[in-house]
């Protein structure tokens, strides 16, 4: 039995039935990582010893006749933005290099309880800011379909490791497309559920009102399997939804007959690569042939998605990333000229401040404290993180708040309303996931605006707080995957998974693997 | 009311607004489950959320919110049916997230009032409350004095403790009023169980905004620039700082003529030992906290049922209780004020005593002259006070029956306190027994016979000379009632002719 070739659903069944040991399964994937990740750079940390020990414990429980969890022995790669108590959590930033959280993210804890095996932490754009994975402080990820190309981002490591068979499934996070876009560029299936469907507790925040964790796998069916474990209410996340979690896997096989699918004309406008357009059009035909109907719908404010997103996300990020100041954990600059390290006799408590505001020792820009802050952050953050922190700080500043942040919130509500309106006419909205197939590494790094446009079809989902799934719908002449995206109303997870699964029952794009000899 | 305007010493009106922060008496913090106990070893009451670790999230403590509602209702505030949280962004080492979760434009309550009435009638002031909002406290910075500005230790036990900010309108008109109003506010919050208001432990902090309105000869009014005073560690300090600051502003105005609007709001720190306010080091730029709605929390809604539940748990506030005590026990408003200002437990003690003694006035006198005085000397709380109301009532009952007089009663009170014995035991051990009339008469006749000079003085019209006989009577028999001795002696002397 070759574990690398099996779906997650089949792997779990094989382990549960004793046809495959969890250890053999884990070893197979670790061997694969050892063989190919030198070329991909998908992993920032690999957990072989602990994972194999955990797999052995699962095998022992099975032999003892004890019940196993619903993901028994399933290797899972986890984006390095999720806290893991047994592995460093760096967000691919020098700021958090070597940082080990004292707790597991809710999703990680759920995976462990379900007897999944965490194989390691995947590379990403620093603090999930980017669309190419080139913003990692620990080196870019290479697209398994063409090692000179980017895998997309920010969950590029998670996408690439699944595409290259280094893990059957992975966990990503999606703030503006960070699951769906790299899934599209790497030829796998990536699912961003409704905001709040999966707890964010333990996900290192980028933009709290947009961040959402989701599964990345070879198929919609494997995503559905993971969803049953990772979705659900968490009282530790105030924004988590208390809705019951359906058994997504049992609802996959409903027919596509009668499904109303919306098509947005703007998705086929300027900037869309013709080969991508052709692949997406062909997918519409396939869905139509399966009995779905295609309807034109309008998202009149979709064109403001990118500017809206690039105000709200940096504003929240500028605040979320303020905690990385060198004072408590993470990178701290070496003491500068103003610092004297000797300790004296007594410590005097600072008078409690009432309404906040910095205390008495903040001093001027040349004070040792401010110097430590500035240098720690200057050294610890990469250029894209600094760019967004500065954008957000500026947009939230007195005198600019109304013109930028407050206006962006108003446009966000209009975008939400567009979707609500559209979903009165159709069940799902379909289109491309990104305007081009995987681009060359370095191609867009000098042009941040061009890089921001790779999210043009995906940010609306996050701004509206709804769900979206992307999966391959063809390949370019050059052999690069073309991604297709479905978006659905809030809590339409079942419908999205079922539609993607229905498509994958009719096509084999998702079964294709890059030629990447060990 | 411009009580001070145009007087010779202070030809101006002092305008004062206060900003008070009180820690709520919750078991756990505002956004996590950590304990709020004061004085634990540093950084032992912390978790990923209040440490601001990556990926941690806040979850609102509804108990804290309800306690804050109680405070706002007691302050007569309007309660917002929809309120939200905002982030106040600034960098400081005892603020681990780099922002404080607070409330900016939609506080949970606003537009309240709290009146303070001086029991001696010196002033009465209704102070409007601008807003009351809820926020999380920061940690504590400990600066190493010897190493200068270089070394600071951070204790995050306090980080995330629920903090209620109460902002008043500039309605106070004197430092004395400000102090009295703070006392009233503290009393209210302690009565309602909202906060222990312990300034030493930092659970109540006050900043004051103050300026002067100075009438000019032409009928216009000069207003001095507003100064915010910080670092005041007691209500007495607040009063002293305001007195100092008012005089300082007047002098400065006389020297420079600077008026409101010509200079930015200044912050000055109160130096208690020196008794002066000092300008704090000016920040190089003005603060811009970049408030925005906290995306990790959901807005809070308040229903009529929730408000009713909070009202139901509130209990009598001090103003209501003062009136109630005065009415129930026919004591003066002044006496009611003294009792109520000592706190709810002392009022309960008083009411138990007054009920048992069936006399509010006497109970009130004993509370103030005996119980309170002794309590102040001994320290401790009324709950721990060894002489319970039943024992005091026993003493009062025996005085009323004429077993002994008030001063003898006090001796018994002291002996009960000292020995821990019952009143009956103390009375027995002191050999106190009622002296019957025959015994009293024979004692008086004996004294009259032995003191011809006093008898002659009394017969000559100096009745007060009889006091000498009372003293001697007490020596011979400590159980005699001095009033009765006096009356008996005077009667017998008159009979002598």
Interface residues (C-beta under 8 A of the other chain):
Chain A: X82 X83 X89 X91 X96 X99 X101 X102 X103 X105 X200 X201 X202 X203 X204 X205 X207 X208 X209 X235 X236 X237 X238 X239 X315 X316 X318 X319 X321 X322 X323 X325 X327 X328 X329 X338 X339 X340 X341 X342 X343 X344 X345 X346 X347 X348 X349 X350 X351 X352 X353 X354 X355 X356 X357 X358 X359 X360 X361 X362 X363 X364 X365 X367 X368 X369 X373 X393 X396 X397 X398 X401 X405
Chain B: X19 X20 X21 X48 X51 X52 X53 X54 X55 X56 X57 X58 X59 X60 X87 X88 X89 X90 X91 X92 X93 X94 X95 X96 X97 X98 X99 X100 X102 X135 X137 X138 X140 X141 X142 X143 X144 X145 X146 X147 X148 X149 X150 X151 X152 X153 X154 X158 X165 X202 X205 X206 X207 X230 X231 X233 X280 X281 X283 X284 X287 X288 X289 X290 X291 X292 X295 X296 X297 X298
